[in-house]
Amino acid sequence: MADIPTQPPIIFYDDACEEWLRDIFENHMDEARTRIASLLEKATLDPETDCMITATKGRSKTCFRGRQTAAARFILCVHTQTVAGLGEVARHRCHNPLCINPKHLELGSQADNRQDDHDRDAGGVPYWLL
């Protein structure tokens, strides 16, 4: 009988973003919290929705320790001390992409995010009732 070649084992590697976040959590948390405070301080609070709105035309970005990333994602990950993988996004429960209020953000997949949009559009229910 001929030898059947076997497939090498599948190895899953962390993406660079995960390594970057772990480094922040282990070595730079005070600096990261200061950066978050600076971002939140620059935002404008909408008293009706409690959204903290950035003064940008699109989604706000921030640069921290040599990497540019979405401000909402950075704030969420540092605030919750969660290492978000490449396939995870910061979902805006308020459905306002300019909002960086940590209370309005949660981690999820793109599919979760699309479902949020569908639920909002289909039902028209305000986010605070979800």
C-alpha positions in Angstrom: 0.0 0.0 0.0 1.3 3.5 -0.9 1.8 6.0 1.8 -0.9 8.6 1.8 0.5 12.0 2.5 -1.0 13.7 5.5 -1.9 17.3 5.7 0.2 19.4 8.0 -1.7 20.6 11.1 -3.5 23.9 10.8 -1.9 26.5 13.0 -3.8 29.6 14.0 -1.8 32.7 14.6 -2.9 35.8 16.5 -3.1 38.8 14.3 -0.8 41.8 14.9 -3.7 43.8 16.4 -4.1 41.1 19.2 -0.3 41.3 19.9 -0.5 45.1 20.0 -3.5 45.1 22.5 -1.8 42.6 24.7 1.3 44.8 24.8 -0.9 47.8 25.8 -2.6 45.8 28.6 0.7 44.5 30.0 2.9 47.6 29.6 1.0 50.8 28.7 -2.4 50.8 30.4 -1.9 54.1 32.2 -0.9 55.8 28.9 -3.9 54.2 27.1 -6.3 55.4 29.7 -4.9 58.9 29.4 -5.4 58.7 25.6 -9.0 57.6 26.0 -9.7 60.4 28.5 -8.3 62.9 25.9 -10.5 61.4 23.2 -13.6 61.5 25.4 -12.8 65.0 26.6 -12.8 66.3 22.9 -16.1 64.7 22.1 -19.4 66.6 22.4 -22.1 65.0 24.5 -25.6 64.8 23.0 -27.9 65.2 26.0 -30.8 63.5 24.2 -29.0 60.3 23.2 -26.0 60.3 25.6 -23.8 59.9 22.5 -20.3 61.3 22.7 -19.8 62.6 19.2 -16.5 63.3 17.6 -15.9 66.3 15.4 -14.9 64.2 12.4 -16.8 63.7 9.1 -16.4 59.9 9.3 -15.5 57.4 12.0 -12.9 58.8 14.3 -9.4 57.3 14.3 -6.6 57.5 16.8 -2.9 56.7 16.7 -1.4 54.9 19.7 2.1 53.5 20.1 2.7 53.4 16.3 -0.6 52.0 15.2 -3.6 53.8 13.8 -7.0 52.3 14.7 -10.7 53.2 14.9 -11.2 55.3 18.1 -14.3 53.4 19.1 -12.5 50.0 18.9 -9.5 51.3 20.8 -11.7 52.8 23.5 -13.8 49.7 23.8 -10.9 47.3 24.0 -8.9 49.3 26.6 -12.0 50.2 28.6 -13.1 46.5 28.9 -9.5 45.2 28.7 -10.6 42.9 25.9 -8.2 41.6 23.1 -10.3 41.9 20.0 -9.3 39.8 17.1 -9.3 40.7 13.4 -12.8 39.5 12.8 -14.3 41.5 15.7 -15.8 45.0 15.4 -16.9 47.6 17.8 -20.7 47.7 17.5 -22.5 50.9 18.2 -25.6 50.1 20.1 -26.7 53.7 19.5 -26.3 53.2 15.7 -24.2 56.4 15.6 -20.8 55.7 14.0 -19.5 59.0 15.3 -20.2 58.0 18.9 -17.3 57.0 21.1 -19.2 56.6 24.4 -17.9 53.3 26.0 -21.4 52.6 27.3 -22.7 52.5 23.7 -20.0 50.1 22.4 -19.8 46.3 22.5 -17.7 43.8 20.7 -19.1 41.5 18.1 -18.8 40.2 14.6 -19.7 41.8 11.3 -22.7 39.5 11.2 -23.8 40.8 14.7 -23.4 44.4 13.4 -25.5 43.7 10.3 -28.2 42.0 12.5 -28.2 45.2 14.6 -28.9 47.3 11.6 -31.6 44.9 10.4 -33.3 44.9 13.8 -33.2 48.7 14.0 -34.4 49.2 10.4 -37.0 46.5 10.6 -38.5 47.3 14.0 -37.7 50.9 14.4 -37.2 50.3 18.1 -34.9 52.8 19.9 -31.5 51.2 20.9 -32.1 51.7 24.6 -35.2 49.4 24.4 -33.3 46.5 22.8 
